[in-house]
Amino acid sequence: MSGLVMTPDVGLREWIRAVPEIRKNFLIALQGAHRKHGDAFRTAIPRPTLFLFHPEHVARVLSSHADNYVKSRLYRQLDAVLGRGMLSSDGAEWREQRRQVGSEFHASRVAEHSGALLRLTDEMIDGWSQGEDLDLGAEMNRVALRAAGHLMFGIELREKSDELAGALQNASRLLIRRIVSPVRLPLRVPTPANVAIRKSVRHVTELMDLIVNERRMNPRKQVPADVLDRLLGGERSAQTDSVLRERAITLLLAGHETTAVALTWTIYHLLQNPVSLQSVSDELERNGGPIDLDAQAVRELSGLRHCVQESLRLCPSVTTISRNAIQPDEVMGANIRAGELVQLSPWVTHRHPDFWSEPESYRPERFARRPVSALPEGSYLPFGLGPRECVGKHLAWLELMLIPARVLQRCRFRFAEPGFRTDARPGFTLSPQKPIHLKLVSKR
């Protein structure tokens, strides 16, 4: 599929025929289009778009020529609801936001949070009873939200975690519907969808206002700064309360939901693959007992790391990335027009048969044979790529290693429904199509 000299167009008739499949599962439809049309193709419906899937395409757009590509206009739909946070901002505005909080996500700073993460995970497990039916996605969403609240904003969300999680999930689901809709009326128009969006966002903003105001009235002393301190410390006369709130909500939304679904898929895939599960379980035991977990210990768990990497390959939390080209460009024979919407998909690229053997199969050992550092740039991007790679990558990795390690150390599960399997459902993040119910067999 490499060496393209022309970019095929997907015609109106073909697009119309694909509508049922697109509605059923956009990602499966996208894979089918990739198999039929190759690494680059255009479609004029519902809006003119160039789809690019080869790792060289990805690396050029997101890394080597990233300055020529800005967040697409699709992200502007977030502005009307969440404001100009790091998800949708560009240029100097984005660089300032990244500079403001970046130090709190440095690897050395993140490692200091391992004790707090262990405590939150143990509290979650302590609340489970043997024989109980657990909703894996709900549990991972709850612990990821509590972790984000504690690590970024210095707050405990015991009482508010379910309430806030529900509001955030509902807001993100409604936002995705708005983004993909071909017709978007202004939010002030009281359509049922707009009313629902405003209600969900108002709920989140009210909770965030309480958090911000509490910190202002009771600033922390003699403790290391956190993300909220950085946001408050960066206040200017022009930085209104609404701007600060918007930035905080964006970090909370992006920071917890992507991690929660990645945790869910990691544990799901392990339970679906007994050989990998047993290997990880053995890795977590030493000298007849569980190993002591901290940031250093989990870095040495290569077997678990390969399982997490493979889960992120199969089910990247973010499945599509869109940009608008500023100037014309060309890569591998694909001509990119000025102003054109460019659509990338980690989901499809992670399954590219030229770069991944048995791309649909769960094979953690592939990362033992060939580590991520040896992969072609652009072929593996669970956290994005280039200057806009996820600012919270190191924090996410600590959570994705430490939380499953602790859960598997202390618990044994089986699926509540024998032979259970679920497909993925694209949305703001890639969530399971069906709730994953587990039976807690034993815990220690």
KOLMIRO-208093 format. One record per atom (N, C-alpha, C): residue in one letter; y, x, z. Coordinates in steps of 0.1 Angstrom, whole numbers, padded with zeros to 4 digits, always signed. Layout:
<nodes>
AYXZ...
</nodes>
This chain:
<nodes>
M-0012+0008+0000M+0000+0000+0000M+0013+0008+0000S+0011+0021+0001S+0023+0030+0001S+0027+0033-0013G+0039+0039-0014G+0044+0043-0027G+0049+0031-0035L+0055+0022-0029L+0060+0010-0036L+0071+0013-0046V+0070+0007-0058V+0081+0009-0068V+0088-0004-0071M+0083-0015-0065M+0090-0028-0066M+0087-0036-0054T+0096-0046-0052T+0094-0054-0040T+0091-0069-0045P+0079-0073-0043P+0076-0087-0048P+0083-0098-0040D+0085-0109-0047D+0092-0120-0040D+0081-0131-0037V+0083-0137-0026V+0075-0149-0023V+0082-0161-0027G+0077-0168-0037G+0084-0179-0044G+0084-0192-0035L+0092-0201-0040L+0093-0214-0032L+0080-0221-0031R+0072-0222-0042R+0060-0229-0041R+0050-0223-0031E+0049-0210-0031E+0040-0203-0022E+0045-0205-0008W+0058-0204-0006W+0063-0206+0008W+0060-0220+0013I+0062-0230+0004I+0059-0244+0008I+0044-0246+0012R+0036-0240+0004R+0021-0241+0007R+0018-0234+0020A+0026-0224+0024A+0023-0217+0036A+0029-0223+0049V+0037-0234+0047V+0044-0240+0058V+0034-0244+0069P+0023-0251+0066P+0014-0255+0077P+0009-0243+0085E+0005-0233+0078E+0000-0221+0085E+0011-0214+0093I+0023-0214+0088I+0035-0208+0095I+0037-0216+0108R+0036-0229+0107R+0038-0238+0119R+0027-0236+0129K+0015-0234+0124K+0004-0232+0133K+0004-0219+0140N+0007-0208+0133N+0008-0194+0139N+0015-0185+0129F+0028-0183+0131F+0036-0175+0122F+0031-0161+0120L+0025-0155+0131L+0020-0141+0129L+0008-0140+0120I-0001-0150+0121I-0013-0150+0113I-0009-0152+0098A+0001-0161+0096A+0007-0162+0083A+0013-0150+0077L+0020-0142+0086L+0026-0130+0082L+0016-0119+0078Q+0005-0119+0086Q-0006-0110+0082Q-0012-0113+0069G-0014-0126+0066G-0019-0130+0053G-0009-0126+0042A+0004-0127+0044A+0014-0123+0034A+0013-0108+0032H+0011-0101+0043H+0010-0086+0042H-0002-0082+0033R-0013-0088+0036R-0025-0085+0028R-0023-0089+0013K-0016-0099+0010K-0014-0104-0004K-0003-0096-0011H+0008-0093-0004H+0019-0088-0011H+0022-0073-0008G+0015-0067+0002G+0018-0053+0005G+0028-0051+0016D+0033-0039+0017D+0041-0034+0028D+0055-0039+0027A+0060-0044+0016A+0074-0049+0015A+0074-0061+0005F+0080-0072+0010F+0082-0083+0001F+0094-0091+0006R+0099-0099-0003R+0111-0107+0000R+0107-0122-0001T+0115-0130+0007T+0114-0144+0007T+0128-0150+0008A+0131-0160+0001A+0144-0167+0001A+0145-0178+0010I+0133-0183+0016I+0132-0195+0024I+0127-0190+0038P+0132-0195+0049P+0144-0204+0050P+0157-0197+0049R+0157-0183+0049R+0169-0175+0046R+0164-0162+0039P+0172-0157+0030P+0168-0144+0023P+0165-0133+0033T+0152-0128+0032T+0147-0118+0041T+0138-0108+0034L+0140-0096+0038L+0131-0085+0033L+0121-0081+0045F+0108-0083+0043F+0098-0080+0053F+0093-0066+0050L+0093-0057+0060L+0088-0043+0059L+0078-0040+0070F+0066-0034+0066F+0055-0033+0076F+0050-0018+0077H+0053-0010+0067H+0048+0004+0067H+0055+0012+0078P+0048+0021+0085P+0054+0029+0096P+0066+0036+0091E+0066+0041+0079E+0078+0048+0073E+0090+0039+0072H+0088+0026+0069H+0098+0016+0068H+0104+0015+0083V+0095+0013+0092V+0099+0010+0106V+0107+0022+0111A+0102+0034+0109A+0109+0046+0114A+0123+0047+0108R+0124+0044+0096R+0137+0045+0089R+0147+0035+0095V+0143+0023+0096V+0152+0012+0101V+0156+0014+0116L+0146+0018+0124L+0148+0018+0138L+0152+0032+0144S+0149+0042+0136S+0150+0056+0142S+0159+0065+0133S+0154+0070+0122S+0161+0080+0115S+0174+0075+0109H+0175+0062+0105H+0187+0057+0099H+0192+0044+0107A+0190+0045+0120A+0193+0033+0128A+0208+0029+0128D+0216+0039+0125D+0231+0036+0124D+0234+0026+0113N+0225+0026+0103N+0228+0017+0092N+0223+0003+0094Y+0217+0000+0105Y+0211-0013+0108Y+0215-0018+0121V+0221-0030+0121V+0226-0036+0133V+0217-0048+0137K+0218-0052+0149K+0211-0064+0153K+0214-0076+0144S+0204-0083+0140S+0206-0093+0130S+0214-0104+0135R+0219-0113+0126R+0226-0124+0130R+0218-0134+0138L+0205-0133+0137L+0196-0142+0145L+0198-0140+0160Y+0201-0128+0164Y+0203-0125+0178Y+0216-0131+0183R+0225-0134+0173R+0238-0141+0177R+0236-0154+0184Q+0224-0160+0181Q+0221-0173+0187Q+0220-0171+0202L+0216-0159+0206L+0215-0157+0221L+0229-0157+0227D+0239-0152+0219D+0252-0151+0225D+0258-0164+0230A+0255-0175+0222A+0260-0188+0226A+0254-0193+0239V+0243-0187+0243V+0236-0192+0255V+0237-0181+0266L+0233-0169+0263L+0232-0159+0273L+0244-0149+0274G+0253-0150+0264G+0264-0141+0263G+0260-0128+0257R+0269-0118+0257R+0266-0105+0250R+0260-0095+0259G+0247-0097+0261G+0239-0087+0269G+0234-0076+0260M+0225-0068+0265M+0219-0057+0258M+0210-0061+0246L+0205-0074+0247L+0196-0078+0236L+0203-0080+0223S+0216-0085+0224S+0223-0088+0211S+0235-0080+0208S+0239-0072+0217S+0251-0064+0215S+0248-0052+0206D+0259-0046+0200D+0257-0034+0191D+0269-0024+0194G+0268-0012+0188G+0278-0003+0188G+0283+0002+0202A+0296+0003+0203A+0302+0008+0216A+0299-0001+0227E+0299-0015+0225E+0296-0024+0235E+0282-0022+0241W+0272-0020+0232W+0258-0018+0236W+0257-0004+0243R+0263+0006+0238R+0262+0019+0244R+0268+0019+0258E+0279+0012+0261E+0285+0011+0274E+0275+0004+0284Q+0269-0007+0279Q+0259-0014+0288Q+0247-0005+0291R+0243+0003+0281R+0231+0011+0283R+0235+0023+0293R+0247+0028+0291R+0251+0039+0300R+0253+0034+0314Q+0257+0022+0316Q+0260+0016+0329Q+0248+0015+0337V+0236+0012+0331V+0224+0010+0339V+0213+0020+0337G+0215+0028+0327G+0204+0037+0322G+0198+0046+0333S+0207+0051+0342S+0201+0060+0352S+0191+0054+0361E+0192+0040+0363E+0183+0033+0372E+0169+0032+0366F+0168+0034+0353F+0155+0033+0346F+0149+0046+0342H+0155+0057+0347H+0150+0070+0344H+0136+0072+0351A+0127+0079+0345A+0114+0081+0350A+0113+0085+0365S+0122+0095+0368S+0121+0100+0382S+0126+0089+0392R+0136+0081+0388R+0141+0070+0396R+0131+0059+0398V+0124+0056+0387V+0115+0045+0387V+0103+0048+0396A+0099+0061+0396A+0087+0065+0405A+0090+0062+0419E+0102+0061+0424E+0105+0058+0438E+0101+0044+0441H+0099+0036+0432H+0096+0022+0434H+0081+0018+0436S+0073+0029+0435S+0058+0026+0435S+0054+0019+0448G+0059+0023+0459G+0056+0017+0472G+0059+0002+0472A+0071-0001+0467A+0075-0015+0467A+0066-0023+0458L+0063-0018+0447L+0054-0025+0437L+0040-0027+0443L+0035-0017+0450L+0022-0019+0457L+0023-0030+0468R+0034-0030+0475R+0036-0041+0485R+0036-0055+0479L+0044-0056+0468L+0044-0069+0462L+0031-0074+0456T+0024-0064+0451T+0010-0067+0445T+0001-0071+0456D+0001-0064+0467D-0008-0067+0478D-0004-0081+0484E+0008-0084+0485E+0012-0097+0490E+0007-0108+0481M+0007-0106+0468M+0002-0116+0458M-0013-0117+0461I-0020-0106+0462I-0035-0107+0464I-0038-0113+0477D-0031-0110+0487D-0033-0116+0501D-0032-0131+0501G-0024-0136+0491G-0023-0150+0490G-0034-0158+0483W-0043-0150+0478W-0055-0156+0470W-0066-0158+0480S-0074-0168+0477S-0087-0170+0485S-0099-0169+0476Q-0109-0164+0482Q-0122-0162+0475Q-0127-0176+0470G-0131-0176+0457G-0135-0188+0451G-0124-0196+0444E-0111-0192+0447E-0100-0199+0442E-0099-0198+0426D-0094-0208+0420D-0091-0208+0406D-0076-0204+0404L-0075-0192+0397L-0061-0186+0395L-0057-0188+0381D-0044-0191+0379D-0038-0191+0366D-0032-0176+0364L-0039-0168+0356L-0035-0154+0355L-0021-0152+0350G-0017-0160+0340G-0003-0159+0335G+0007-0162+0345A+0005-0173+0353A+0015-0177+0363A+0016-0166+0374E+0004-0161+0378E+0004-0150+0388E+0012-0138+0384M+0009-0134+0371M+0016-0121+0366M+0031-0124+0364N+0034-0136+0360N+0048-0139+0358N+0055-0139+0372R+0049-0144+0382R+0055-0144+0395R+0057-0130+0401V+0046-0122+0400V+0048-0108+0406V+0057-0100+0397A+0058-0102+0384A+0067-0094+0376A+0082-0098+0379L+0084-0111+0382L+0097-0116+0385L+0101-0111+0399R+0092-0111+0408R+0095-0106+0422R+0098-0091+0421A+0091-0084+0412A+0093-0069+0411A+0107-0067+0405A+0110-0075+0394A+0124-0073+0388A+0135-0076+0398G+0133-0087+0405G+0143-0090+0415G+0145-0079+0425H+0134-0074+0430H+0135-0064+0441H+0140-0051+0435L+0135-0046+0424L+0138-0033+0419L+0152-0032+0412M+0156-0043+0405M+0169-0043+0398M+0180-0048+0407F+0177-0058+0415F+0188-0065+0422F+0186-0065+0437G+0176-0058+0442G+0175-0056+0456G+0173-0069+0464I+0166-0079+0458I+0165-0092+0465I+0150-0096+0465E+0147-0104+0475E+0133-0109+0476E+0133-0123+0471L+0124-0126+0462L+0124-0139+0455L+0112-0148+0459R+0108-0146+0472R+0096-0154+0476R+0098-0169+0474E+0109-0174+0479E+0111-0189+0478E+0116-0193+0465K+0123-0184+0458K+0129-0188+0445K+0121-0184+0433S+0110-0176+0435S+0104-0170+0423S+0099-0181+0414D+0092-0191+0419D+0086-0201+0410D+0098-0209+0403E+0108-0212+0411E+0119-0220+0405E+0126-0212+0394L+0129-0199+0397L+0136-0191+0387L+0127-0188+0375A+0114-0185+0378A+0105-0182+0367A+0104-0194+0357G+0103-0206+0363G+0103-0218+0354G+0115-0220+0346A+0127-0218+0352A+0139-0219+0345A+0141-0209+0334L+0137-0196+0337L+0137-0185+0327L+0128-0188+0315Q+0115-0192+0318Q+0106-0195+0308Q+0110-0207+0299N+0116-0217+0305N+0120-0228+0298N+0132-0225+0289A+0141-0216+0294A+0153-0212+0286A+0149-0204+0275S+0139-0194+0277S+0135-0186+0266S+0128-0194+0255R+0119-0203+0259R+0112-0212+0249R+0122-0220+0241L+0132-0226+0247L+0142-0234+0240L+0150-0225+0231L+0153-0212+0235L+0161-0203+0227L+0154-0200+0214I+0141-0197+0215I+0133-0194+0204I+0133-0205+0194R+0132-0217+0199R+0132-0229+0190R+0146-0230+0183R+0156-0226+0190R+0170-0227+0184R+0171-0216+0173I+0166-0204+0176I+0167-0192+0167I+0160-0195+0154V+0148-0201+0154V+0140-0203+0142V+0143-0215+0135S+0151-0224+0141S+0154-0237+0135S+0164-0234+0123P+0161-0240+0111P+0170-0239+0100P+0183-0246+0102V+0184-0255+0111V+0196-0263+0113V+0200-0261+0128R+0211-0255+0131R+0216-0253+0145R+0230-0259+0147L+0230-0270+0154L+0243-0276+0157L+0249-0268+0169P+0263-0268+0170P+0269-0261+0181P+0264-0267+0194L+0263-0258+0205L+0258-0263+0217L+0265-0274+0224R+0278-0276+0220R+0286-0287+0226R+0282-0300+0221V+0274-0300+0209V+0269-0313+0204V+0257-0317+0213P+0258-0329+0219P+0247-0333+0229P+0234-0338+0223T+0228-0329+0215T+0214-0332+0210T+0205-0330+0222P+0193-0336+0221P+0183-0334+0232P+0180-0319+0234A+0179-0312+0223A+0176-0297+0225A+0187-0290+0231N+0200-0293+0227N+0211-0286+0233N+0213-0289+0248V+0211-0302+0251V+0212-0306+0265V+0202-0299+0274A+0189-0297+0268A+0179-0290+0276A+0182-0276+0277I+0187-0269+0267I+0191-0255+0268I+0202-0253+0278R+0212-0262+0278R+0224-0260+0287R+0219-0262+0302K+0210-0272+0304K+0204-0274+0317K+0197-0262+0322S+0188-0256+0314S+0180-0245+0319S+0189-0233+0321V+0198-0230+0312V+0207-0219+0314V+0216-0221+0326R+0221-0233+0328R+0229-0235+0340R+0222-0233+0353H+0209-0236+0353H+0201-0234+0365H+0200-0219+0368V+0197-0211+0357V+0196-0197+0359V+0209-0190+0363T+0220-0195+0357T+0233-0189+0360T+0237-0192+0374E+0234-0204+0379E+0237-0207+0393E+0230-0198+0403L+0217-0196+0400L+0209-0187+0409L+0214-0172+0408M+0218-0168+0396M+0223-0154+0395M+0237-0153+0402D+0245-0163+0401D+0258-0163+0408D+0256-0161+0423L+0246-0168+0428L+0243-0167+0443L+0240-0152+0446I+0232-0146+0437I+0227-0132+0440I+0239-0123+0439V+0248-0124+0429V+0259-0115+0427V+0269-0117+0438N+0272-0130+0442N+0282-0132+0453N+0277-0127+0466E+0264-0128+0469E+0258-0123+0481E+0260-0108+0482R+0258-0101+0471R+0260-0086+0471R+0274-0082+0473R+0283-0090+0467R+0297-0087+0468R+0302-0088+0483M+0297-0099+0489M+0301-0102+0503M+0294-0092+0513N+0282-0088+0509N+0274-0079+0518N+0269-0067+0510P+0278-0058+0507P+0274-0046+0499P+0264-0038+0507R+0254-0032+0500R+0244-0024+0507R+0250-0010+0510K+0246-0005+0521K+0251+0008+0526K+0239+0017+0529Q+0241+0030+0526Q+0231+0040+0530Q+0217+0038+0523V+0217+0032+0511V+0205+0030+0503V+0209+0034+0489P+0199+0039+0481P+0202+0042+0467P+0207+0030+0459A+0216+0033+0450A+0221+0022+0441A+0210+0016+0433D+0211+0003+0430D+0202-0003+0420D+0210-0008+0408V+0203-0016+0399V+0210-0020+0387V+0222-0029+0390L+0221-0038+0400L+0232-0047+0403L+0244-0039+0408D+0241-0028+0416D+0252-0020+0421D+0259-0013+0409R+0251-0009+0399R+0257-0003+0387R+0266-0013+0380L+0261-0025+0378L+0269-0035+0372L+0282-0038+0379L+0281-0040+0392L+0293-0042+0400L+0302-0030+0400G+0296-0018+0401G+0305-0006+0401G+0312-0004+0388G+0307-0010+0377G+0313-0009+0364G+0323-0019+0361E+0326-0028+0371E+0336-0039+0369E+0350-0033+0365R+0356-0039+0356R+0370-0036+0352R+0377-0050+0353S+0390-0049+0352S+0398-0061+0353S+0395-0070+0341A+0390-0064+0330A+0386-0073+0319A+0372-0078+0320Q+0364-0072+0329Q+0350-0076+0330Q+0350-0088+0340T+0349-0100+0334T+0349-0112+0342T+0336-0114+0349D+0336-0124+0358D+0323-0127+0365D+0313-0132+0355S+0317-0139+0344S+0308-0144+0334S+0301-0132+0327V+0309-0122+0324V+0303-0110+0316V+0293-0103+0325L+0296-0101+0338L+0286-0095+0347L+0274-0103+0348R+0275-0116+0349R+0264-0125+0351R+0255-0125+0338E+0262-0125+0326E+0254-0125+0314E+0246-0112+0312R+0251-0101+0316R+0244-0088+0315R+0232-0088+0325A+0234-0093+0337A+0224-0094+0347A+0212-0103+0342I+0216-0115+0337I+0206-0124+0333I+0198-0119+0321T+0204-0112+0312T+0197-0106+0301T+0187-0096+0305L+0191-0087+0315L+0182-0077+0320L+0170-0084+0327L+0173-0094+0335L+0162-0101+0342L+0152-0108+0333L+0158-0115+0323L+0150-0122+0313L+0141-0113+0305A+0147-0103+0299A+0139-0093+0291A+0130-0085+0300G+0135-0081+0312G+0127-0072+0320G+0115-0078+0327H+0115-0090+0329H+0103-0096+0336H+0093-0103+0327E+0098-0110+0317E+0089-0118+0309E+0080-0109+0300T+0086-0098+0294T+0078-0090+0286T+0067-0083+0294T+0071-0078+0306T+0061-0072+0315T+0050-0082+0319A+0054-0094+0322A+0044-0104+0327A+0034-0107+0317V+0038-0108+0304V+0028-0112+0294V+0019-0099+0291A+0025-0087+0292A+0017-0075+0290A+0007-0073+0301L+0010-0076+0313L+0001-0076+0324L-0011-0086+0322T-0007-0098+0317T-0017-0109+0315T-0027-0104+0304W-0022-0099+0293W-0031-0095+0282W-0039-0083+0287T-0034-0074+0295T-0041-0062+0299T-0054-0066+0307I-0052-0075+0317I-0063-0079+0325I-0072-0088+0317Y-0067-0097+0309Y-0075-0105+0300Y-0085-0097+0292H-0079-0087+0285H-0088-0078+0276H-0098-0071+0284L-0095-0066+0296L-0105-0059+0304L-0116-0068+0308L-0113-0081+0312L-0123-0090+0316L-0132-0094+0304Q-0126-0094+0292Q-0134-0097+0280Q-0143-0085+0275N-0141-0073+0281N-0148-0062+0277N-0154-0054+0289P-0166-0059+0293P-0172-0054+0305P-0174-0038+0306V-0176-0032+0295V-0178-0017+0295V-0165-0011+0299S-0154-0015+0293S-0141-0009+0296S-0137-0013+0311L-0140-0025+0315L-0137-0029+0329L-0145-0020+0339Q-0157-0018+0336Q-0165-0009+0345Q-0160+0005+0345S-0156+0010+0334S-0151+0024+0333S-0138+0025+0341V-0129+0015+0340V-0117+0015+0348V-0120+0014+0363S-0129+0005+0367S-0133+0003+0381S-0138+0016+0387D-0147+0023+0379D-0152+0036+0384D-0140+0046+0386E-0131+0046+0377E-0119+0055+0377E-0111+0053+0390L-0111+0040+0395L-0103+0037+0406L-0110+0039+0420E-0122+0044+0419E-0130+0048+0431E-0132+0063+0431R-0132+0069+0443R-0135+0083+0444R-0141+0085+0458N-0151+0093+0458N-0158+0096+0471N-0162+0084+0479G-0166+0074+0471G-0171+0062+0478G-0161+0052+0482G-0149+0054+0479G-0138+0045+0483G-0127+0044+0473P-0118+0034+0475P-0106+0033+0465P-0097+0045+0466I-0091+0049+0455I-0082+0060+0455I-0068+0055+0461D-0060+0064+0466D-0047+0060+0470D-0038+0059+0458L-0031+0048+0457L-0023+0046+0445L-0008+0049+0447D-0002+0057+0439D+0012+0059+0438D+0016+0062+0424A+0028+0066+0421A+0033+0069+0408A+0025+0080+0402Q+0022+0091+0410Q+0015+0102+0405Q+0000+0099+0402A-0006+0091+0411A-0020+0088+0410A-0022+0080+0397V-0014+0070+0394V-0016+0062+0382V-0014+0069+0369R-0005+0080+0370R-0004+0088+0358R-0017+0095+0354E-0025+0097+0364E-0038+0104+0361E-0049+0095+0357L-0047+0082+0357L-0057+0072+0353L-0057+0071+0338S-0063+0080+0331S-0063+0080+0316S-0071+0069+0311G-0082+0065+0317G-0090+0054+0312G-0082+0041+0312L-0075+0038+0323L-0067+0026+0324L-0055+0027+0314R-0049+0038+0313R-0038+0040+0304R-0042+0036+0290H-0054+0041+0285H-0058+0038+0272H-0061+0023+0270C-0066+0016+0281C-0068+0002+0280C-0054-0005+0279V-0044-0001+0286V-0031-0007+0285V-0025-0005+0271Q-0026+0007+0266Q-0021+0010+0253Q-0028+0002+0242E-0041+0000+0243E-0048-0008+0233E-0044-0023+0235S-0042-0028+0247S-0037-0041+0249S-0024-0043+0243L-0015-0034+0245L-0001-0034+0239L-0002-0033+0224R-0012-0027+0218R-0013-0026+0204R-0017-0040+0198L-0027-0046+0204L-0032-0059+0199L-0022-0070+0202C-0015-0069+0214C-0006-0080+0218C+0007-0074+0223P+0015-0069+0214P+0028-0064+0218P+0037-0076+0223S+0044-0074+0234S+0052-0085+0240S+0062-0090+0230V+0068-0081+0222V+0078-0085+0212V+0071-0083+0198T+0070-0094+0191T+0062-0093+0178T+0070-0091+0166T+0083-0094+0166T+0091-0093+0155T+0105-0087+0159I+0110-0078+0150I+0123-0072+0152I+0131-0074+0139S+0143-0078+0141S+0152-0081+0129S+0165-0073+0130R+0169-0068+0118R+0181-0061+0116R+0188-0065+0104N+0201-0063+0103N+0209-0064+0091N+0214-0051+0086A+0211-0048+0073A+0216-0035+0067A+0231-0035+0065I+0237-0024+0069I+0252-0023+0067I+0254-0019+0052Q+0248-0008+0048Q+0249-0002+0035Q+0235-0003+0028P+0236-0003+0014P+0223-0003+0007P+0214+0009+0011D+0201+0008+0011D+0192+0018+0015D+0180+0018+0006E+0171+0028+0007E+0159+0028+0000E+0149+0036+0008V+0136+0031+0009V+0126+0038+0016V+0113+0034+0009M+0105+0044+0004M+0093+0043-0002M+0093+0033-0014G+0104+0034-0021G+0106+0025-0033G+0111+0011-0030A+0112+0008-0018A+0118-0006-0014A+0133-0005-0013N+0140-0012-0022N+0154-0012-0021N+0159-0022-0011I+0168-0018-0002I+0174-0026+0008I+0188-0029+0005R+0192-0041+0004R+0205-0045-0001R+0215-0045+0011A+0227-0042+0009A+0238-0043+0019A+0238-0057+0025G+0238-0058+0038G+0239-0071+0044G+0226-0079+0045E+0215-0073+0039E+0203-0080+0039E+0196-0081+0053L+0190-0092+0055L+0182-0094+0067L+0168-0087+0065V+0165-0077+0074V+0153-0070+0074V+0144-0074+0086Q+0132-0078+0083Q+0123-0082+0094Q+0111-0073+0095L+0109-0067+0107L+0098-0059+0110L+0089-0066+0120S+0076-0062+0121S+0067-0068+0130S+0057-0058+0136P+0059-0055+0148P+0049-0047+0155P+0035-0053+0154W+0034-0066+0155W+0021-0072+0154W+0014-0068+0141V+0021-0069+0130V+0015-0066+0117V+0013-0050+0116T+0023-0043+0119T+0022-0028+0118T+0011-0022+0127H+0009-0028+0139H-0002-0024+0148H-0016-0027+0142R-0016-0035+0132R-0029-0038+0125R-0030-0033+0111H-0021-0024+0108H-0021-0018+0094H-0034-0010+0092P-0042-0014+0082P-0055-0008+0080P-0055+0006+0076D-0043+0011+0071D-0042+0025+0067D-0040+0034+0079F-0037+0028+0090F-0034+0036+0102F-0042+0033+0114W-0049+0022+0114W-0058+0018+0125W-0072+0013+0120S-0082+0020+0125S-0095+0016+0121S-0099+0004+0130E-0107-0005+0124E-0111-0017+0131E-0099-0023+0138P-0088-0027+0131P-0076-0030+0137P-0076-0043+0146E-0086-0052+0143E-0086-0064+0151E-0095-0062+0163S-0101-0051+0165S-0110-0049+0176S-0104-0041+0188Y-0108-0045+0200Y-0103-0038+0212Y-0111-0025+0214R-0105-0014+0211R-0111-0001+0212R-0102+0009+0219P-0101+0008+0233P-0093+0018+0240P-0095+0032+0238E-0108+0036+0234E-0111+0050+0232E-0104+0056+0220R-0098+0048+0212R-0090+0053+0200R-0079+0062+0206F-0073+0058+0217F-0062+0066+0223F-0067+0078+0230A-0079+0079+0233A-0085+0091+0239A-0087+0102+0228R-0091+0097+0216R-0093+0105+0205R-0080+0110+0198R-0070+0101+0199R-0057+0104+0192R-0046+0098+0201P-0040+0106+0209P-0029+0101+0218P-0017+0096+0210V-0009+0088+0217V+0002+0082+0211V+0012+0092+0205S+0013+0104+0211S+0022+0114+0206S+0018+0120+0193A+0005+0118+0189A+0000+0123+0177A+0000+0113+0165L+0004+0100+0168L+0004+0090+0158L+0017+0091+0149P+0016+0087+0137P+0028+0087+0128P+0039+0079+0134E+0051+0084+0133E+0062+0076+0138E+0063+0062+0132G+0065+0052+0140G+0066+0039+0135G+0053+0031+0134S+0042+0038+0137S+0029+0031+0136S+0026+0023+0149Y+0033+0027+0160Y+0030+0022+0173Y+0043+0020+0181L+0047+0008+0183L+0060+0006+0189L+0061-0006+0199P+0052-0006+0209P+0052-0017+0219P+0065-0018+0226F+0074-0008+0227F+0087-0008+0234F+0098-0006+0224G+0096-0008+0211G+0106-0006+0201G+0105+0009+0197L+0116+0014+0191L+0116+0027+0186L+0131+0032+0184G+0133+0045+0185G+0146+0050+0182G+0156+0048+0194P+0169+0049+0191P+0179+0048+0201P+0179+0035+0209R+0173+0024+0203R+0173+0011+0210R+0159+0008+0216E+0151+0019+0218E+0139+0017+0225E+0142+0011+0239C+0133+0003+0244C+0135-0005+0256C+0140+0004+0267V+0151+0001+0273V+0157+0009+0284V+0148+0009+0296G+0140-0002+0298G+0131-0003+0310G+0117+0002+0307K+0115+0010+0297K+0101+0014+0293K+0094+0021+0305H+0101+0030+0312H+0094+0037+0323H+0090+0028+0335L+0099+0018+0337L+0096+0008+0348L+0084+0000+0343A+0084-0005+0331A+0074-0013+0326A+0060-0006+0327W+0060+0007+0323W+0048+0015+0324W+0042+0016+0338L+0051+0018+0348L+0047+0019+0362L+0041+0005+0366E+0047-0006+0362E+0041-0019+0366E+0028-0021+0358L+0027-0017+0346L+0015-0020+0338L+0003-0012+0342M+0006-0001+0349M-0005+0008+0354M-0008+0004+0369L+0002+0003+0377L+0000+0001+0391L-0005-0013+0395I+0000-0023+0389I-0004-0037+0393I-0018-0040+0389P-0022-0037+0376P-0037-0039+0373P-0046-0030+0381A-0042-0018+0384A-0050-0009+0392A-0053-0014+0406R-0042-0020+0412R-0044-0025+0426R-0052-0038+0425V-0049-0046+0415V-0057-0059+0414V-0072-0056+0412L-0075-0047+0404L-0089-0044+0401L-0096-0036+0412Q-0088-0028+0420Q-0093-0022+0432Q-0098-0032+0442R-0090-0043+0444R-0093-0052+0455R-0101-0064+0451C-0101-0068+0438C-0106-0081+0434C-0117-0080+0423R-0126-0089+0423R-0135-0091+0412R-0134-0106+0407F-0133-0107+0394F-0130-0120+0388F-0141-0124+0378R-0141-0136+0374R-0148-0141+0362R-0140-0152+0356F-0141-0155+0344F-0134-0166+0338F-0139-0179+0343A-0130-0188+0347A-0133-0201+0352A-0142-0209+0342E-0139-0207+0329E-0146-0214+0319E-0155-0203+0312P-0168-0204+0313P-0177-0194+0306P-0174-0193+0291G-0174-0180+0287G-0172-0178+0273G-0157-0180+0268F-0148-0181+0278F-0134-0184+0275F-0128-0173+0266R-0120-0178+0256R-0112-0169+0248R-0099-0177+0244T-0089-0169+0241T-0076-0176+0237T-0070-0167+0226D-0063-0174+0217D-0055-0167+0207D-0041-0165+0213A-0032-0158+0206A-0019-0155+0211A-0009-0165+0204R+0001-0168+0212R+0011-0178+0207R+0025-0171+0206P+0030-0169+0194P+0043-0162+0193P+0055-0171+0199G+0064-0164+0205G+0076-0171+0211G+0086-0160+0214F+0094-0162+0224F+0103-0152+0229F+0095-0139+0232T+0083-0141+0238T+0073-0131+0240T+0059-0136+0235L+0049-0127+0234L+0036-0132+0229L+0027-0136+0240S+0027-0149+0243S+0019-0154+0254S+0006-0160+0249P-0004-0161+0258P-0017-0167+0255P-0014-0182+0251Q-0022-0186+0241Q-0021-0200+0236Q-0026-0210+0246K-0036-0206+0254K-0042-0214+0265K-0040-0207+0278P-0038-0214+0289P-0037-0208+0302P-0051-0201+0305I-0050-0189+0311I-0061-0181+0314I-0065-0183+0329H-0075-0191+0331H-0079-0194+0345H-0091-0185+0349L-0089-0179+0361L-0099-0170+0366L-0104-0175+0379K-0117-0172+0382K-0123-0175+0395K-0124-0162+0403L-0118-0162+0414L-0118-0150+0423L-0132-0149+0430V-0140-0140+0425V-0154-0139+0430V-0154-0132+0444S-0146-0121+0445S-0145-0114+0458S-0132-0106+0459K-0128-0103+0471K-0117-0094+0472K-0118-0086+0485R-0111-0075+0486R-0112-0067+0498R-0098-0063+0502
</nodes>
